Amino acid sequence: MPYWKCPNCGFIFTNYTDQWSAEDFQRQIYNADYIKVDPPIPGRQNVPLRETPSYHKGKLIASMFQGSQKDIHILDYGAGGNPGPTGFALIEDGFNVRSYEPHRAKGTDADQLPEGKYHLIIAVEVFEHCNDLKDLTTFMDKHLCDDGLIWIQTLLHPHPAPNDILNSWYIAPRNGHVSIFTFAALTALFSPIRINIAQTMNGIFGFKNLPKFPNKIFMTGADQVSKGL
């Protein structure tokens, strides 16, 4: 599978799958053998749901938005189930969560396109699987509230890239990693739809305007007033 690199932003991608349908991805990538190329952490096979990394990721996300349970609706994009482990952890903590799985859930209730807008869209290890970036940005623009956040977890590569960049473990066609981002590439992707990209100590976030609901990522208007700013 050939990969290409943008000289301006460092985005690395393949056009090999551009004409693939969802069924093609299911047959060629997300089939019964997928677990062989993307296995669980050694020694962590068949652990209870509450011991999985995805569940703990949900607990981390929940801790960042405690106090906003009554204020926000969450979309788990690339959930891995309905709910997946991350969404399940958030639901346990009292959050309203809708699950959507565009890649691995064909024929299930998790593959139904969501409606409406969401205050928080979680995309954990999903962007690198997206081969139609126009579809991705259209989706996010349509479903993100004006003061909402996208929680983005994808490995950002350096720009300019080293000569041996194709040796990166993250550039893995059999895993379905068809879009490899740099910070500049993510910024360029979302700029046309007025979604800002910020890299913080807590991760990467996209937003049109800073959120007004309680969170530990960005200071809200209420926080500024209470601090006398």
PyMOL CGO cylinders between C-alpha atoms (Angstrom):
from pymol import cmd
from pymol.cgo import CYLINDER

trace = [
    CYLINDER, 0.00, 0.00, 0.00, 1.72, 3.26, -1.10, 0.3, 1, 1, 1, 1, 1, 1,
    CYLINDER, 1.72, 3.26, -1.10, 1.84, 6.31, 1.18, 0.3, 1, 1, 1, 1, 1, 1,
    CYLINDER, 1.84, 6.31, 1.18, 2.26, 9.95, 0.21, 0.3, 1, 1, 1, 1, 1, 1,
    CYLINDER, 2.26, 9.95, 0.21, 3.36, 13.02, 2.18, 0.3, 1, 1, 1, 1, 1, 1,
    CYLINDER, 3.36, 13.02, 2.18, 2.23, 16.62, 1.90, 0.3, 1, 1, 1, 1, 1, 1,
    CYLINDER, 2.23, 16.62, 1.90, 5.30, 18.91, 1.81, 0.3, 1, 1, 1, 1, 1, 1,
    CYLINDER, 5.30, 18.91, 1.81, 3.37, 21.80, 3.36, 0.3, 1, 1, 1, 1, 1, 1,
    CYLINDER, 3.37, 21.80, 3.36, 1.84, 20.22, 6.48, 0.3, 1, 1, 1, 1, 1, 1,
    CYLINDER, 1.84, 20.22, 6.48, 3.48, 16.79, 6.72, 0.3, 1, 1, 1, 1, 1, 1,
    CYLINDER, 3.48, 16.79, 6.72, 0.22, 14.83, 6.37, 0.3, 1, 1, 1, 1, 1, 1,
    CYLINDER, 0.22, 14.83, 6.37, 0.95, 11.22, 5.40, 0.3, 1, 1, 1, 1, 1, 1,
    CYLINDER, 0.95, 11.22, 5.40, -1.76, 9.27, 3.64, 0.3, 1, 1, 1, 1, 1, 1,
    CYLINDER, -1.76, 9.27, 3.64, -2.56, 6.53, 1.18, 0.3, 1, 1, 1, 1, 1, 1,
    CYLINDER, -2.56, 6.53, 1.18, -4.97, 6.85, -1.73, 0.3, 1, 1, 1, 1, 1, 1,
    CYLINDER, -4.97, 6.85, -1.73, -5.09, 3.08, -2.11, 0.3, 1, 1, 1, 1, 1, 1,
    CYLINDER, -5.09, 3.08, -2.11, -8.43, 2.87, -0.31, 0.3, 1, 1, 1, 1, 1, 1,
    CYLINDER, -8.43, 2.87, -0.31, -10.05, 5.97, -1.82, 0.3, 1, 1, 1, 1, 1, 1,
    CYLINDER, -10.05, 5.97, -1.82, -12.56, 3.96, -3.81, 0.3, 1, 1, 1, 1, 1, 1,
    CYLINDER, -12.56, 3.96, -3.81, -13.28, 1.39, -1.11, 0.3, 1, 1, 1, 1, 1, 1,
    CYLINDER, -13.28, 1.39, -1.11, -16.79, 1.04, 0.24, 0.3, 1, 1, 1, 1, 1, 1,
    CYLINDER, -16.79, 1.04, 0.24, -17.62, 0.36, 3.89, 0.3, 1, 1, 1, 1, 1, 1,
    CYLINDER, -17.62, 0.36, 3.89, -18.07, -3.28, 2.90, 0.3, 1, 1, 1, 1, 1, 1,
    CYLINDER, -18.07, -3.28, 2.90, -14.58, -3.32, 1.37, 0.3, 1, 1, 1, 1, 1, 1,
    CYLINDER, -14.58, -3.32, 1.37, -13.09, -2.10, 4.66, 0.3, 1, 1, 1, 1, 1, 1,
    CYLINDER, -13.09, -2.10, 4.66, -15.04, -4.74, 6.56, 0.3, 1, 1, 1, 1, 1, 1,
    CYLINDER, -15.04, -4.74, 6.56, -13.81, -7.47, 4.25, 0.3, 1, 1, 1, 1, 1, 1,
    CYLINDER, -13.81, -7.47, 4.25, -10.20, -6.35, 3.81, 0.3, 1, 1, 1, 1, 1, 1,
    CYLINDER, -10.20, -6.35, 3.81, -9.35, -4.69, 7.15, 0.3, 1, 1, 1, 1, 1, 1,
    CYLINDER, -9.35, -4.69, 7.15, -11.92, -5.08, 9.95, 0.3, 1, 1, 1, 1, 1, 1,
    CYLINDER, -11.92, -5.08, 9.95, -12.43, -8.81, 9.56, 0.3, 1, 1, 1, 1, 1, 1,
    CYLINDER, -12.43, -8.81, 9.56, -12.00, -11.77, 11.89, 0.3, 1, 1, 1, 1, 1, 1,
    CYLINDER, -12.00, -11.77, 11.89, -8.19, -11.54, 11.56, 0.3, 1, 1, 1, 1, 1, 1,
    CYLINDER, -8.19, -11.54, 11.56, -8.01, -7.90, 12.69, 0.3, 1, 1, 1, 1, 1, 1,
    CYLINDER, -8.01, -7.90, 12.69, -7.33, -8.89, 16.30, 0.3, 1, 1, 1, 1, 1, 1,
    CYLINDER, -7.33, -8.89, 16.30, -4.13, -10.60, 15.11, 0.3, 1, 1, 1, 1, 1, 1,
    CYLINDER, -4.13, -10.60, 15.11, -2.65, -7.28, 13.95, 0.3, 1, 1, 1, 1, 1, 1,
    CYLINDER, -2.65, -7.28, 13.95, -4.18, -5.14, 16.71, 0.3, 1, 1, 1, 1, 1, 1,
    CYLINDER, -4.18, -5.14, 16.71, -4.17, -7.51, 19.71, 0.3, 1, 1, 1, 1, 1, 1,
    CYLINDER, -4.17, -7.51, 19.71, -4.86, -6.67, 23.37, 0.3, 1, 1, 1, 1, 1, 1,
    CYLINDER, -4.86, -6.67, 23.37, -1.96, -5.72, 25.61, 0.3, 1, 1, 1, 1, 1, 1,
    CYLINDER, -1.96, -5.72, 25.61, -0.06, -8.95, 26.45, 0.3, 1, 1, 1, 1, 1, 1,
    CYLINDER, -0.06, -8.95, 26.45, -1.48, -10.50, 29.57, 0.3, 1, 1, 1, 1, 1, 1,
    CYLINDER, -1.48, -10.50, 29.57, -4.64, -8.37, 29.33, 0.3, 1, 1, 1, 1, 1, 1,
    CYLINDER, -4.64, -8.37, 29.33, -6.71, -10.64, 27.11, 0.3, 1, 1, 1, 1, 1, 1,
    CYLINDER, -6.71, -10.64, 27.11, -10.25, -11.36, 28.26, 0.3, 1, 1, 1, 1, 1, 1,
    CYLINDER, -10.25, -11.36, 28.26, -10.10, -8.98, 31.22, 0.3, 1, 1, 1, 1, 1, 1,
    CYLINDER, -10.10, -8.98, 31.22, -13.36, -7.60, 32.66, 0.3, 1, 1, 1, 1, 1, 1,
    CYLINDER, -13.36, -7.60, 32.66, -14.68, -4.51, 30.87, 0.3, 1, 1, 1, 1, 1, 1,
    CYLINDER, -14.68, -4.51, 30.87, -13.83, -2.26, 33.83, 0.3, 1, 1, 1, 1, 1, 1,
    CYLINDER, -13.83, -2.26, 33.83, -10.18, -3.27, 33.55, 0.3, 1, 1, 1, 1, 1, 1,
    CYLINDER, -10.18, -3.27, 33.55, -9.78, -2.36, 29.86, 0.3, 1, 1, 1, 1, 1, 1,
    CYLINDER, -9.78, -2.36, 29.86, -7.77, 0.71, 28.75, 0.3, 1, 1, 1, 1, 1, 1,
    CYLINDER, -7.77, 0.71, 28.75, -10.82, 2.05, 26.91, 0.3, 1, 1, 1, 1, 1, 1,
    CYLINDER, -10.82, 2.05, 26.91, -12.91, 1.97, 30.09, 0.3, 1, 1, 1, 1, 1, 1,
    CYLINDER, -12.91, 1.97, 30.09, -10.20, 3.81, 32.00, 0.3, 1, 1, 1, 1, 1, 1,
    CYLINDER, -10.20, 3.81, 32.00, -10.06, 6.36, 29.19, 0.3, 1, 1, 1, 1, 1, 1,
    CYLINDER, -10.06, 6.36, 29.19, -13.77, 6.94, 29.73, 0.3, 1, 1, 1, 1, 1, 1,
    CYLINDER, -13.77, 6.94, 29.73, -13.18, 7.48, 33.45, 0.3, 1, 1, 1, 1, 1, 1,
    CYLINDER, -13.18, 7.48, 33.45, -10.44, 10.00, 32.66, 0.3, 1, 1, 1, 1, 1, 1,
    CYLINDER, -10.44, 10.00, 32.66, -12.72, 11.88, 30.28, 0.3, 1, 1, 1, 1, 1, 1,
    CYLINDER, -12.72, 11.88, 30.28, -15.53, 11.81, 32.86, 0.3, 1, 1, 1, 1, 1, 1,
    CYLINDER, -15.53, 11.81, 32.86, -13.21, 13.35, 35.46, 0.3, 1, 1, 1, 1, 1, 1,
    CYLINDER, -13.21, 13.35, 35.46, -12.57, 16.29, 33.11, 0.3, 1, 1, 1, 1, 1, 1,
    CYLINDER, -12.57, 16.29, 33.11, -16.27, 17.11, 32.82, 0.3, 1, 1, 1, 1, 1, 1,
    CYLINDER, -16.27, 17.11, 32.82, -17.60, 16.37, 36.30, 0.3, 1, 1, 1, 1, 1, 1,
    CYLINDER, -17.60, 16.37, 36.30, -20.43, 18.73, 37.12, 0.3, 1, 1, 1, 1, 1, 1,
    CYLINDER, -20.43, 18.73, 37.12, -21.61, 19.03, 33.52, 0.3, 1, 1, 1, 1, 1, 1,
    CYLINDER, -21.61, 19.03, 33.52, -23.71, 15.85, 33.44, 0.3, 1, 1, 1, 1, 1, 1,
    CYLINDER, -23.71, 15.85, 33.44, -26.98, 17.79, 33.19, 0.3, 1, 1, 1, 1, 1, 1,
    CYLINDER, -26.98, 17.79, 33.19, -25.57, 20.28, 30.68, 0.3, 1, 1, 1, 1, 1, 1,
    CYLINDER, -25.57, 20.28, 30.68, -24.03, 18.23, 27.88, 0.3, 1, 1, 1, 1, 1, 1,
    CYLINDER, -24.03, 18.23, 27.88, -24.74, 15.51, 25.35, 0.3, 1, 1, 1, 1, 1, 1,
    CYLINDER, -24.74, 15.51, 25.35, -21.78, 13.34, 24.33, 0.3, 1, 1, 1, 1, 1, 1,
    CYLINDER, -21.78, 13.34, 24.33, -21.14, 11.48, 21.07, 0.3, 1, 1, 1, 1, 1, 1,
    CYLINDER, -21.14, 11.48, 21.07, -18.65, 8.60, 21.20, 0.3, 1, 1, 1, 1, 1, 1,
    CYLINDER, -18.65, 8.60, 21.20, -17.39, 8.59, 17.58, 0.3, 1, 1, 1, 1, 1, 1,
    CYLINDER, -17.39, 8.59, 17.58, -15.73, 5.28, 16.82, 0.3, 1, 1, 1, 1, 1, 1,
    CYLINDER, -15.73, 5.28, 16.82, -17.25, 3.75, 19.93, 0.3, 1, 1, 1, 1, 1, 1,
    CYLINDER, -17.25, 3.75, 19.93, -16.50, 0.10, 19.15, 0.3, 1, 1, 1, 1, 1, 1,
    CYLINDER, -16.50, 0.10, 19.15, -19.96, -0.89, 20.42, 0.3, 1, 1, 1, 1, 1, 1,
    CYLINDER, -19.96, -0.89, 20.42, -23.21, 0.53, 21.72, 0.3, 1, 1, 1, 1, 1, 1,
    CYLINDER, -23.21, 0.53, 21.72, -21.95, 1.55, 24.13, 0.3, 1, 1, 1, 1, 1, 1,
    CYLINDER, -21.95, 1.55, 24.13, -18.27, 0.78, 23.85, 0.3, 1, 1, 1, 1, 1, 1,
    CYLINDER, -18.27, 0.78, 23.85, -16.11, 0.62, 26.99, 0.3, 1, 1, 1, 1, 1, 1,
    CYLINDER, -16.11, 0.62, 26.99, -15.36, 4.36, 26.94, 0.3, 1, 1, 1, 1, 1, 1,
    CYLINDER, -15.36, 4.36, 26.94, -19.00, 5.32, 26.57, 0.3, 1, 1, 1, 1, 1, 1,
    CYLINDER, -19.00, 5.32, 26.57, -20.00, 2.79, 29.23, 0.3, 1, 1, 1, 1, 1, 1,
    CYLINDER, -20.00, 2.79, 29.23, -17.66, 4.44, 31.74, 0.3, 1, 1, 1, 1, 1, 1,
    CYLINDER, -17.66, 4.44, 31.74, -19.18, 7.85, 30.98, 0.3, 1, 1, 1, 1, 1, 1,
    CYLINDER, -19.18, 7.85, 30.98, -22.73, 6.53, 31.30, 0.3, 1, 1, 1, 1, 1, 1,
    CYLINDER, -22.73, 6.53, 31.30, -21.80, 5.06, 34.69, 0.3, 1, 1, 1, 1, 1, 1,
    CYLINDER, -21.80, 5.06, 34.69, -20.81, 8.55, 35.78, 0.3, 1, 1, 1, 1, 1, 1,
    CYLINDER, -20.81, 8.55, 35.78, -24.18, 9.97, 34.78, 0.3, 1, 1, 1, 1, 1, 1,
    CYLINDER, -24.18, 9.97, 34.78, -23.42, 11.35, 31.31, 0.3, 1, 1, 1, 1, 1, 1,
    CYLINDER, -23.42, 11.35, 31.31, -25.79, 11.25, 28.34, 0.3, 1, 1, 1, 1, 1, 1,
    CYLINDER, -25.79, 11.25, 28.34, -23.89, 9.32, 25.65, 0.3, 1, 1, 1, 1, 1, 1,
    CYLINDER, -23.89, 9.32, 25.65, -24.75, 8.37, 22.07, 0.3, 1, 1, 1, 1, 1, 1,
    CYLINDER, -24.75, 8.37, 22.07, -22.47, 5.78, 20.39, 0.3, 1, 1, 1, 1, 1, 1,
    CYLINDER, -22.47, 5.78, 20.39, -21.52, 5.80, 16.71, 0.3, 1, 1, 1, 1, 1, 1,
    CYLINDER, -21.52, 5.80, 16.71, -19.13, 3.37, 15.04, 0.3, 1, 1, 1, 1, 1, 1,
    CYLINDER, -19.13, 3.37, 15.04, -18.43, 4.24, 11.38, 0.3, 1, 1, 1, 1, 1, 1,
    CYLINDER, -18.43, 4.24, 11.38, -15.85, 1.51, 10.75, 0.3, 1, 1, 1, 1, 1, 1,
    CYLINDER, -15.85, 1.51, 10.75, -16.42, -1.71, 12.67, 0.3, 1, 1, 1, 1, 1, 1,
    CYLINDER, -16.42, -1.71, 12.67, -20.14, -1.94, 13.35, 0.3, 1, 1, 1, 1, 1, 1,
    CYLINDER, -20.14, -1.94, 13.35, -21.86, -2.43, 9.99, 0.3, 1, 1, 1, 1, 1, 1,
    CYLINDER, -21.86, -2.43, 9.99, -25.25, -4.02, 10.44, 0.3, 1, 1, 1, 1, 1, 1,
    CYLINDER, -25.25, -4.02, 10.44, -25.59, -3.04, 14.12, 0.3, 1, 1, 1, 1, 1, 1,
    CYLINDER, -25.59, -3.04, 14.12, -27.46, -0.23, 15.86, 0.3, 1, 1, 1, 1, 1, 1,
    CYLINDER, -27.46, -0.23, 15.86, -24.13, 1.55, 16.44, 0.3, 1, 1, 1, 1, 1, 1,
    CYLINDER, -24.13, 1.55, 16.44, -23.68, 2.21, 12.71, 0.3, 1, 1, 1, 1, 1, 1,
    CYLINDER, -23.68, 2.21, 12.71, -26.76, 4.45, 12.47, 0.3, 1, 1, 1, 1, 1, 1,
    CYLINDER, -26.76, 4.45, 12.47, -25.87, 8.07, 11.76, 0.3, 1, 1, 1, 1, 1, 1,
    CYLINDER, -25.87, 8.07, 11.76, -26.57, 10.29, 14.76, 0.3, 1, 1, 1, 1, 1, 1,
    CYLINDER, -26.57, 10.29, 14.76, -28.85, 13.31, 14.67, 0.3, 1, 1, 1, 1, 1, 1,
    CYLINDER, -28.85, 13.31, 14.67, -28.54, 16.70, 16.30, 0.3, 1, 1, 1, 1, 1, 1,
    CYLINDER, -28.54, 16.70, 16.30, -25.56, 18.44, 17.87, 0.3, 1, 1, 1, 1, 1, 1,
    CYLINDER, -25.56, 18.44, 17.87, -23.29, 17.42, 20.72, 0.3, 1, 1, 1, 1, 1, 1,
    CYLINDER, -23.29, 17.42, 20.72, -21.33, 19.34, 23.32, 0.3, 1, 1, 1, 1, 1, 1,
    CYLINDER, -21.33, 19.34, 23.32, -18.53, 16.76, 23.41, 0.3, 1, 1, 1, 1, 1, 1,
    CYLINDER, -18.53, 16.76, 23.41, -17.50, 14.45, 20.58, 0.3, 1, 1, 1, 1, 1, 1,
    CYLINDER, -17.50, 14.45, 20.58, -14.98, 11.79, 21.59, 0.3, 1, 1, 1, 1, 1, 1,
    CYLINDER, -14.98, 11.79, 21.59, -12.74, 10.42, 18.83, 0.3, 1, 1, 1, 1, 1, 1,
    CYLINDER, -12.74, 10.42, 18.83, -10.24, 8.04, 20.45, 0.3, 1, 1, 1, 1, 1, 1,
    CYLINDER, -10.24, 8.04, 20.45, -7.90, 6.40, 17.92, 0.3, 1, 1, 1, 1, 1, 1,
    CYLINDER, -7.90, 6.40, 17.92, -10.33, 7.05, 15.04, 0.3, 1, 1, 1, 1, 1, 1,
    CYLINDER, -10.33, 7.05, 15.04, -8.97, 9.83, 12.82, 0.3, 1, 1, 1, 1, 1, 1,
    CYLINDER, -8.97, 9.83, 12.82, -6.11, 7.66, 11.55, 0.3, 1, 1, 1, 1, 1, 1,
    CYLINDER, -6.11, 7.66, 11.55, -8.73, 5.23, 10.18, 0.3, 1, 1, 1, 1, 1, 1,
    CYLINDER, -8.73, 5.23, 10.18, -10.58, 7.90, 8.17, 0.3, 1, 1, 1, 1, 1, 1,
    CYLINDER, -10.58, 7.90, 8.17, -9.95, 7.80, 4.43, 0.3, 1, 1, 1, 1, 1, 1,
    CYLINDER, -9.95, 7.80, 4.43, -12.61, 10.37, 3.49, 0.3, 1, 1, 1, 1, 1, 1,
    CYLINDER, -12.61, 10.37, 3.49, -11.51, 13.53, 5.29, 0.3, 1, 1, 1, 1, 1, 1,
    CYLINDER, -11.51, 13.53, 5.29, -14.17, 15.66, 3.63, 0.3, 1, 1, 1, 1, 1, 1,
    CYLINDER, -14.17, 15.66, 3.63, -16.77, 13.36, 5.14, 0.3, 1, 1, 1, 1, 1, 1,
    CYLINDER, -16.77, 13.36, 5.14, -15.01, 13.61, 8.53, 0.3, 1, 1, 1, 1, 1, 1,
    CYLINDER, -15.01, 13.61, 8.53, -14.97, 17.41, 8.62, 0.3, 1, 1, 1, 1, 1, 1,
    CYLINDER, -14.97, 17.41, 8.62, -18.55, 17.64, 7.32, 0.3, 1, 1, 1, 1, 1, 1,
    CYLINDER, -18.55, 17.64, 7.32, -19.65, 15.29, 10.10, 0.3, 1, 1, 1, 1, 1, 1,
    CYLINDER, -19.65, 15.29, 10.10, -17.86, 17.25, 12.81, 0.3, 1, 1, 1, 1, 1, 1,
    CYLINDER, -17.86, 17.25, 12.81, -19.12, 20.59, 11.52, 0.3, 1, 1, 1, 1, 1, 1,
    CYLINDER, -19.12, 20.59, 11.52, -22.68, 19.28, 11.46, 0.3, 1, 1, 1, 1, 1, 1,
    CYLINDER, -22.68, 19.28, 11.46, -22.71, 17.63, 14.88, 0.3, 1, 1, 1, 1, 1, 1,
    CYLINDER, -22.71, 17.63, 14.88, -20.46, 19.84, 17.06, 0.3, 1, 1, 1, 1, 1, 1,
    CYLINDER, -20.46, 19.84, 17.06, -22.19, 22.53, 19.12, 0.3, 1, 1, 1, 1, 1, 1,
    CYLINDER, -22.19, 22.53, 19.12, -20.89, 26.07, 18.68, 0.3, 1, 1, 1, 1, 1, 1,
    CYLINDER, -20.89, 26.07, 18.68, -19.39, 25.89, 22.18, 0.3, 1, 1, 1, 1, 1, 1,
    CYLINDER, -19.39, 25.89, 22.18, -18.60, 22.18, 22.05, 0.3, 1, 1, 1, 1, 1, 1,
    CYLINDER, -18.60, 22.18, 22.05, -15.34, 20.21, 22.13, 0.3, 1, 1, 1, 1, 1, 1,
    CYLINDER, -15.34, 20.21, 22.13, -13.87, 17.37, 20.08, 0.3, 1, 1, 1, 1, 1, 1,
    CYLINDER, -13.87, 17.37, 20.08, -11.61, 15.15, 22.18, 0.3, 1, 1, 1, 1, 1, 1,
    CYLINDER, -11.61, 15.15, 22.18, -9.07, 13.87, 19.62, 0.3, 1, 1, 1, 1, 1, 1,
    CYLINDER, -9.07, 13.87, 19.62, -6.70, 11.02, 20.34, 0.3, 1, 1, 1, 1, 1, 1,
    CYLINDER, -6.70, 11.02, 20.34, -4.43, 10.17, 17.44, 0.3, 1, 1, 1, 1, 1, 1,
    CYLINDER, -4.43, 10.17, 17.44, -0.65, 10.02, 17.32, 0.3, 1, 1, 1, 1, 1, 1,
    CYLINDER, -0.65, 10.02, 17.32, 0.78, 13.23, 15.83, 0.3, 1, 1, 1, 1, 1, 1,
    CYLINDER, 0.78, 13.23, 15.83, 3.97, 12.79, 13.84, 0.3, 1, 1, 1, 1, 1, 1,
    CYLINDER, 3.97, 12.79, 13.84, 6.74, 15.40, 13.60, 0.3, 1, 1, 1, 1, 1, 1,
    CYLINDER, 6.74, 15.40, 13.60, 6.92, 17.89, 10.77, 0.3, 1, 1, 1, 1, 1, 1,
    CYLINDER, 6.92, 17.89, 10.77, 9.20, 17.96, 8.94, 0.3, 1, 1, 1, 1, 1, 1,
    CYLINDER, 9.20, 17.96, 8.94, 9.33, 14.19, 9.09, 0.3, 1, 1, 1, 1, 1, 1,
    CYLINDER, 9.33, 14.19, 9.09, 12.55, 12.20, 9.40, 0.3, 1, 1, 1, 1, 1, 1,
    CYLINDER, 12.55, 12.20, 9.40, 13.68, 10.24, 6.36, 0.3, 1, 1, 1, 1, 1, 1,
    CYLINDER, 13.68, 10.24, 6.36, 12.75, 6.95, 8.01, 0.3, 1, 1, 1, 1, 1, 1,
    CYLINDER, 12.75, 6.95, 8.01, 9.17, 8.03, 8.80, 0.3, 1, 1, 1, 1, 1, 1,
    CYLINDER, 9.17, 8.03, 8.80, 7.69, 4.96, 7.08, 0.3, 1, 1, 1, 1, 1, 1,
    CYLINDER, 7.69, 4.96, 7.08, 9.28, 2.85, 9.81, 0.3, 1, 1, 1, 1, 1, 1,
    CYLINDER, 9.28, 2.85, 9.81, 6.85, 4.39, 12.31, 0.3, 1, 1, 1, 1, 1, 1,
    CYLINDER, 6.85, 4.39, 12.31, 4.83, 1.67, 14.02, 0.3, 1, 1, 1, 1, 1, 1,
    CYLINDER, 4.83, 1.67, 14.02, 1.76, 3.88, 13.55, 0.3, 1, 1, 1, 1, 1, 1,
    CYLINDER, 1.76, 3.88, 13.55, 1.90, 3.79, 9.75, 0.3, 1, 1, 1, 1, 1, 1,
    CYLINDER, 1.90, 3.79, 9.75, 0.26, 0.38, 9.60, 0.3, 1, 1, 1, 1, 1, 1,
    CYLINDER, 0.26, 0.38, 9.60, -1.94, -0.36, 6.58, 0.3, 1, 1, 1, 1, 1, 1,
    CYLINDER, -1.94, -0.36, 6.58, -3.22, -3.68, 7.91, 0.3, 1, 1, 1, 1, 1, 1,
    CYLINDER, -3.22, -3.68, 7.91, -4.45, -1.85, 11.01, 0.3, 1, 1, 1, 1, 1, 1,
    CYLINDER, -4.45, -1.85, 11.01, -6.41, 0.52, 8.78, 0.3, 1, 1, 1, 1, 1, 1,
    CYLINDER, -6.41, 0.52, 8.78, -4.17, 3.51, 9.52, 0.3, 1, 1, 1, 1, 1, 1,
    CYLINDER, -4.17, 3.51, 9.52, -4.64, 5.40, 6.28, 0.3, 1, 1, 1, 1, 1, 1,
    CYLINDER, -4.64, 5.40, 6.28, -4.34, 9.01, 7.54, 0.3, 1, 1, 1, 1, 1, 1,
    CYLINDER, -4.34, 9.01, 7.54, -1.33, 10.03, 9.64, 0.3, 1, 1, 1, 1, 1, 1,
    CYLINDER, -1.33, 10.03, 9.64, -1.49, 13.55, 11.03, 0.3, 1, 1, 1, 1, 1, 1,
    CYLINDER, -1.49, 13.55, 11.03, 0.88, 16.23, 12.22, 0.3, 1, 1, 1, 1, 1, 1,
    CYLINDER, 0.88, 16.23, 12.22, -0.34, 19.17, 14.31, 0.3, 1, 1, 1, 1, 1, 1,
    CYLINDER, -0.34, 19.17, 14.31, -0.09, 21.35, 11.20, 0.3, 1, 1, 1, 1, 1, 1,
    CYLINDER, -0.09, 21.35, 11.20, -2.12, 18.83, 9.19, 0.3, 1, 1, 1, 1, 1, 1,
    CYLINDER, -2.12, 18.83, 9.19, -4.94, 18.70, 11.76, 0.3, 1, 1, 1, 1, 1, 1,
    CYLINDER, -4.94, 18.70, 11.76, -5.01, 22.50, 11.90, 0.3, 1, 1, 1, 1, 1, 1,
    CYLINDER, -5.01, 22.50, 11.90, -5.16, 22.76, 8.10, 0.3, 1, 1, 1, 1, 1, 1,
    CYLINDER, -5.16, 22.76, 8.10, -7.91, 20.12, 7.92, 0.3, 1, 1, 1, 1, 1, 1,
    CYLINDER, -7.91, 20.12, 7.92, -10.28, 21.86, 10.34, 0.3, 1, 1, 1, 1, 1, 1,
    CYLINDER, -10.28, 21.86, 10.34, -9.50, 25.51, 9.61, 0.3, 1, 1, 1, 1, 1, 1,
    CYLINDER, -9.50, 25.51, 9.61, -11.97, 25.79, 6.67, 0.3, 1, 1, 1, 1, 1, 1,
    CYLINDER, -11.97, 25.79, 6.67, -14.88, 24.90, 8.99, 0.3, 1, 1, 1, 1, 1, 1,
    CYLINDER, -14.88, 24.90, 8.99, -13.68, 27.26, 11.75, 0.3, 1, 1, 1, 1, 1, 1,
    CYLINDER, -13.68, 27.26, 11.75, -12.72, 24.52, 14.18, 0.3, 1, 1, 1, 1, 1, 1,
    CYLINDER, -12.72, 24.52, 14.18, -9.59, 25.45, 16.10, 0.3, 1, 1, 1, 1, 1, 1,
    CYLINDER, -9.59, 25.45, 16.10, -7.10, 22.78, 17.13, 0.3, 1, 1, 1, 1, 1, 1,
    CYLINDER, -7.10, 22.78, 17.13, -5.27, 23.02, 20.46, 0.3, 1, 1, 1, 1, 1, 1,
    CYLINDER, -5.27, 23.02, 20.46, -2.75, 20.63, 21.99, 0.3, 1, 1, 1, 1, 1, 1,
    CYLINDER, -2.75, 20.63, 21.99, -2.87, 20.72, 25.78, 0.3, 1, 1, 1, 1, 1, 1,
    CYLINDER, -2.87, 20.72, 25.78, -1.41, 18.73, 28.66, 0.3, 1, 1, 1, 1, 1, 1,
    CYLINDER, -1.41, 18.73, 28.66, -4.67, 16.73, 28.62, 0.3, 1, 1, 1, 1, 1, 1,
    CYLINDER, -4.67, 16.73, 28.62, -4.65, 15.97, 24.89, 0.3, 1, 1, 1, 1, 1, 1,
    CYLINDER, -4.65, 15.97, 24.89, -5.74, 17.41, 21.55, 0.3, 1, 1, 1, 1, 1, 1,
    CYLINDER, -5.74, 17.41, 21.55, -9.00, 19.33, 21.28, 0.3, 1, 1, 1, 1, 1, 1,
    CYLINDER, -9.00, 19.33, 21.28, -11.06, 20.89, 18.52, 0.3, 1, 1, 1, 1, 1, 1,
    CYLINDER, -11.06, 20.89, 18.52, -13.53, 23.70, 19.16, 0.3, 1, 1, 1, 1, 1, 1,
    CYLINDER, -13.53, 23.70, 19.16, -15.34, 26.55, 17.41, 0.3, 1, 1, 1, 1, 1, 1,
    CYLINDER, -15.34, 26.55, 17.41, -15.68, 28.59, 20.62, 0.3, 1, 1, 1, 1, 1, 1,
    CYLINDER, -15.68, 28.59, 20.62, -14.51, 27.80, 24.12, 0.3, 1, 1, 1, 1, 1, 1,
    CYLINDER, -14.51, 27.80, 24.12, -17.06, 25.78, 26.12, 0.3, 1, 1, 1, 1, 1, 1,
    CYLINDER, -17.06, 25.78, 26.12, -19.35, 27.40, 28.65, 0.3, 1, 1, 1, 1, 1, 1,
    CYLINDER, -19.35, 27.40, 28.65, -20.14, 24.17, 30.52, 0.3, 1, 1, 1, 1, 1, 1,
    CYLINDER, -20.14, 24.17, 30.52, -18.03, 22.92, 33.46, 0.3, 1, 1, 1, 1, 1, 1,
    CYLINDER, -18.03, 22.92, 33.46, -14.73, 21.35, 32.36, 0.3, 1, 1, 1, 1, 1, 1,
    CYLINDER, -14.73, 21.35, 32.36, -11.10, 21.03, 33.42, 0.3, 1, 1, 1, 1, 1, 1,
    CYLINDER, -11.10, 21.03, 33.42, -9.71, 21.62, 29.92, 0.3, 1, 1, 1, 1, 1, 1,
    CYLINDER, -9.71, 21.62, 29.92, -10.37, 25.31, 29.31, 0.3, 1, 1, 1, 1, 1, 1,
    CYLINDER, -10.37, 25.31, 29.31, -11.40, 28.14, 31.60, 0.3, 1, 1, 1, 1, 1, 1,
    CYLINDER, -11.40, 28.14, 31.60, -15.08, 29.01, 31.14, 0.3, 1, 1, 1, 1, 1, 1,
    CYLINDER, -15.08, 29.01, 31.14, -16.72, 32.42, 31.35, 0.3, 1, 1, 1, 1, 1, 1,
    CYLINDER, -16.72, 32.42, 31.35, -17.97, 31.58, 34.86, 0.3, 1, 1, 1, 1, 1, 1,
    CYLINDER, -17.97, 31.58, 34.86, -14.41, 30.69, 35.92, 0.3, 1, 1, 1, 1, 1, 1,
    CYLINDER, -14.41, 30.69, 35.92, -13.11, 34.04, 34.66, 0.3, 1, 1, 1, 1, 1, 1,
    CYLINDER, -13.11, 34.04, 34.66, -15.74, 35.93, 36.66, 0.3, 1, 1, 1, 1, 1, 1,
    CYLINDER, -15.74, 35.93, 36.66, -15.03, 33.95, 39.84, 0.3, 1, 1, 1, 1, 1, 1,
    CYLINDER, -15.03, 33.95, 39.84, -11.29, 34.63, 39.47, 0.3, 1, 1, 1, 1, 1, 1,
    CYLINDER, -11.29, 34.63, 39.47, -11.88, 38.32, 38.84, 0.3, 1, 1, 1, 1, 1, 1,
    CYLINDER, -11.88, 38.32, 38.84, -10.45, 38.22, 35.28, 0.3, 1, 1, 1, 1, 1, 1,
]
cmd.load_cgo(trace, "trace")
